[in-house]
Amino acid sequence: MKLKLFVHRLSQPSRAVLIFCKLNKIEFEEVQIDLSKGEHLSPEFKEINPMQKVPAMEVDEGFKLFESHAILRFLACASPGVADHWYPADLFKRAEINSVLDWHHANLRHGSAGLVFHSKLAPLFGLPSDVQAAADCEKVLSASLAKIESFWLKEEGQFLLGNSKPSIADLSLVCETMQLEALDEKVRQRLLDPHEKVRKWMDDTRNAMQPYFGEIHGVLFQLKDKLKEMESDE
Amino acid sequence: MKLKLYADRMSQPSRAVLIFCRVNGIDFEEVKVDISKRQQLTPEFAEINPMKKVPAIVDGRFKLFESHAILQYLASAFPGVADHWYPADLFKRAKINSVLDWHHSNLRRGAAPLVLNKALAPALGLPLNPKAAAEAEIILSASLAKIESFWLKGNGRFLLGSLQPSIADLSLVCEIMQLEVLDDEVRARILGPHKKVIKWIDDTRNATQPHFDEMHAILFKAKEKLLKMHSDAGSDQTESSRKPALPSKI
């Protein structure tokens, strides 16, 4: 199975797919699609993904797939040697992981990605910051973090749903929360400080996925530094 | 112990799960959670689903919410469900998963707020919000265009060029059906340009009768009620809204 991944490391779902492949020793060719240069809008990339988003994948120059959760599920099932805890065969456990992955779209993803985009990234793309949209997204984000703290993380187990080993849900959601690094430190702390279990879970997931987690997130920390520079120049 | 399905037939994802169970002969008890009476906010229901949303299922001791997760679980866990609903073939399954994922931030994100902010909000004690409705309509139109140009490509009558419906067809068509509560003129404007979408809605409906119509009956009652409210309020009805360009599925 010859795998090509079309990704940008500043994209949270791209990072989840990259880390998953590296951890599970799935061989792939990384094709960088630079969002800040509009490369996702090229006609060539539209052939790969007509929705013009990353990540996307292609297998054996024939089968194309987009949407990170669909990609993670496919790779977990189709690649030999992937340990069961990533996407269990047990239908009950699998269903619960599916429900987190579904919940994520309109909750954590909508809140976190929206807040970071409207308050920080929009200027990098030549768009104005939308203060109202950022405020709306922050509400959704806070509510989502509270739900992870009170419901998705249980007393037993370090990972979502009380699991003792990480699943693709942990990977997807933690990569999303990492994007908050692009926010001002005091904003990030205000959002995360109330949630002790969430902070521990983020740490546990990071640790379980080293060294790849740190490596893949390198560009995010570079962005963080760049944003700080831009702001102090102003 | 029988499967319990907590649903409100006014909820698009609830209908998708109800129709799926009926079509596949899955034995279940339907427990109505009336959103217009805020029954999803009771402490009893929070025990079933702490997110306080429908649909949710209880299968023995196992509880589950999120309609796509429920459909995927039922398709896999119940014997006798035909393969086309959620194929075992990993390639086909992956493509269906990608539609289901895409749906959240696209069709759902456009259709649901449009209908809520333009028509249904008062029934839930909320104000109408024309600005939110207008923003949602943009997302909805773009999503319908994507279904027309991409998801319905291929030889078959269903999404992804399939010859038979999958859980993706059921989920997305139930979402679009909510547009029935809008004025016919508005609905015709939004759906009219998309001939393949219109045909696909019909094909999905036909493939799941009589359960499709049964589960959507409440939606048409709501439509009649809203029409009556408008004419009682003496609002200005234009001629074109009385002569639908797109026949309603009553």
Interface residues (C-beta under 8 A of the other chain):
Chain A: P50 M51 F63 L65 F66 E67 S68 H69 A70 I71 R73 F74 C77 A78 L91 F92 R94 A95 E96 N98 S99 L101 D102 W103 H105 A106 R109 H110 K147 S150 F151
Chain B: P50 M51 F62 L64 F65 E66 S67 H68 A69 I70 Q72 Y73 S76 A77 L90 F91 R93 A94 K95 N97 S98 L100 D101 W102 H104 S105 R108 R109 K146 S149 F150
